[in-house]
């Protein structure tokens, strides 16, 4: 399967599911073993479609270092995602992309890295985490923060111990409300950002965050409060993206189009526009 965005950016290719993983009661990961590798940068997105119904923008949650295997993690939220959630191995999907710029991994050597996810927002960040774990010898500290409403909605929970086992990598998890048997932090994601100045060098780090827009708003405010600058904060904002190439005009923030200038965009670029957050 060859995806040639330059030849015809709207032309989807057929991709058959090799596996479907139920991650949480509302989230599934769709796996594709591709005949030809799909080269993508962590943070870029694809349009994943159901034949005869429609498509939606999703950021691959698999490693960009294994382009022959693509995973897309999807929250069930509407008609297209509902149909996707009923699909099984062997079913055909439509796939086009990749689009967007992706995370600026080239800036990270010698830096501390803070990764902040909320809910299904950890899915786009997982591709970045895979890449970070492959280059820990060239980074400072890698601190992963993640939250969900409840333990049942903690995404990729089976991988947390393995991620945190890497040198100079730490991970902290929170859930919104206390549950029997839970011994970790209780509260929204911003509550586990209080100690950031003691975990990373705020003068020499980058932060990447993805989650619901209300979470992005308050996480950004908290990171600024803790000493990071707007130039050090990247937001993954998969908002209303449709065409993928800046033509439909749905996903703009000021003069920027998230589908081609993002979806992972530096907060310094967009902070002064009124439609950054709802």
ABEGO torsion letter per residue (X at the ends): XBBBAAABAABBBBBBBABBBBABAABBBBBBBBABBBBBBBGBBBBBBBBGAEBBBBBBABBAABAABBBBBBBBABAAAAAAAABBBGBBBBBBOBBEAEBBAAAABGBBBBBBBBEAAAAAAAAAAAAAAAAAAABBBBBBBBBBABAAABBGAAAAAAAAABBGBBBBBBBABBBBGBABBBEBAAAAAAAAAAABBAABBBBBBBEBAAAAAAAAAAAAAAGBBAAABBBBBBBGBAAGAGAAGAABBEABBAAAAOABBBAAAAAABAAABX
